[in-house]
């Protein structure tokens, strides 16, 4: 009987403690907050309109089309091709794949550089706004969503931080 009372009391304390902790706890995806700002969207739009980026993306699409054409031709004529023709087609396809991988990596690197530049540019404002928000809402804890299995969506302040960043950046630009 004492064991049951002890287990029940322990369970109640655990639930009560968890609810006290959750009261001042909020969830924030800092990266998403910064990358969702108008500033970030403008920077990614600049990247999408960059002549070199456009040329690389178009070259990548062309290479993918050419590679697919080689593959289709090979599959269609496989039975009639000589060994020399098969080796030649395989070499061309490998060359296309190597170029595709290179361009894909190049485009991904440019996107990551832009993303890192945005985060670096917004970091100071983000820290200031988060500090103000922590004081205004009397927050005890701010955790990332990656650290949780579940959190009530009402505890997520990511969109609020994004909006405050947008307002702060708009005031700075005036």
HUBELJO-V553047 format. One line per field, one symbol per residue. phi: phi as a letter, one per 30 degrees, with the letter a starting at -180 (. if undefined). burial: + if it has 9 or more other C-alpha atoms within 8 Angstrom, else -. A space follows every 50 residues. Layout:
BEGIN
phi = ???
burial = ???
END
This chain:
BEGIN
phi = .dddddddddddddddddddddeccbcbcddddddcddeddddddeddcd edddddddddddddddddddddddddcedcddeddddddddddddddddd dddddddddddddddddddddceddeddddddddddchdcabbddddbda bdedddcedddedddedddddddd
burial = -----------------------++++++---+++++-+++-++--+--- --++-++--+--++-++--++-++---+--+----+--+--++--++-++ --++--+---+--++--++--+--++--++--++----+--++++----- +---++++--++++++-++-----
END
